[in-house]
Amino acid sequence: PTGAAKIKGSITWQMQQDVDKRELWSALTPAGRKQDCIGYLPVEVEDAAVVTGDPANTQDYLTCSYEFQVPDAAFRLGTKLLVPGIDDFSAAIQLPIQAQRRHPVRWHYARSVQSDVTYTLPPGATIAALPEATTLKGPEGITFQAHWLRTDKDNEVRLRGQLLVDKPGLAPEDIEATRNFISAMRSYLNSGIEVQVGP
């Protein structure tokens, strides 16, 4: 196995993000909505099969389902592959680049991102154990939960996660703690799962 993989998943926008995304997609063609969705993918892909929700349907939150192939979804470690988790979350928390800041960071509204990604593993691959679920807490109102789970197919696993930012911004004294929160979230995702692919 080379580390190439097929990845499929979905992103759901909620609360005010859903309102803004619905307004944007209402003004876009189906092709434009697809391109907007591709822009949210955490890896660069030349082409992806994308299905976007209907902005006229107000009964459900807007979603974007995607499927694509990448050559480096996993990294070879001897007889194992390290499969990191897809990060659909970090982009939702926009922080200033300055190390020190005297003024609050304002996002205008709270936000929530849900992600459900399925990984199709190489034939014959085995997973001894899945990582434990995690719950991370940042400054008040910011939480991240994620867990890996098996499907009914031997060569598939899923990563489900949710980031909740239940506040419209950050006080200056919370910025460094939020950076640490994002770092811990990325660390959990990057640690991924180890897949046995050799004897």
C-alpha positions, 0 to 999 in steps of 0.5 A, spaced: 500 500 500 502 506 498 498 511 502 493 513 497 486 512 499 478 514 497 475 519 502 468 520 503 465 525 508 460 530 509 460 537 513 454 540 516 453 548 517 448 550 523 446 556 526 448 563 523 453 559 519 447 555 516 443 562 514 449 565 511 451 559 507 444 559 505 444 566 502 450 565 499 448 558 495 441 561 493 445 566 489 450 561 486 449 556 480 450 548 482 457 548 479 458 554 484 456 551 490 460 545 488 466 549 488 464 553 494 464 546 498 471 544 495 474 550 498 472 547 505 476 541 504 482 540 508 486 537 503 487 540 496 484 536 490 483 537 483 476 534 483 471 531 488 464 528 487 460 533 491 453 533 493 450 540 496 444 541 500 438 545 497 438 552 500 431 552 498 429 546 503 429 550 510 427 543 514 434 541 514 441 544 515 445 545 509 450 540 508 455 538 503 457 531 502 464 529 498 468 523 496 475 524 493 482 520 492 488 523 494 495 519 494 498 521 501 492 520 505 496 515 510 504 515 511 508 508 511 511 506 518 514 499 516 509 494 516 503 499 518 500 505 515 498 512 519 492 514 517 491 521 520 484 524 521 481 529 516 481 536 519 474 539 517 474 544 524 480 548 524 478 553 519 472 555 523 476 558 528 479 564 525 485 567 530 489 573 529 497 572 527 499 577 532 502 573 539 499 579 543 493 583 542 489 588 546 482 588 542 477 582 542 476 578 536 469 578 533 466 573 529 459 576 529 456 569 531 457 563 534 458 557 530 458 549 529 461 544 525 459 537 524 464 532 520 463 525 519 468 522 514 469 514 512 476 511 510 476 505 506 482 501 508 487 497 503 485 490 502 487 485 508 489 491 512 487 490 520 486 495 526 488 492 533 484 498 536 481 505 535 483 511 539 479 513 545 474 518 544 476 525 546 472 531 549 476 538 549 475 544 552 477 551 550 475 558 553 468 557 555 463 556 550 468 552 545 468 545 545 471 539 541 468 532 541 470 526 536 471 519 536 473 513 531 468 507 530 468 501 525 462 500 520 459 493 518 465 493 513 471 490 515 476 495 511 472 501 513 472 506 519 469 512 520 471 519 524 465 523 527 467 530 530 463 536 532 466 543 534 462 548 538 464 555 538 458 558 542 460 565 542 461 571 537 468 572 539 474 572 544 476 576 549 484 578 548 486 574 554 482 568 551 486 568 545 492 564 547 488 558 550 484 558 544 491 557 540 492 551 545 485 548 544 486 548 536 493 545 537 490 539 541 485 538 537 489 538 531 494 533 535 488 528 536 486 528 529 493 528 526 495 522 531 489 518 527 489 510 527 495 505 525 493 500 520 497 493 520 498 492 512 504 487 513 506 481 517 
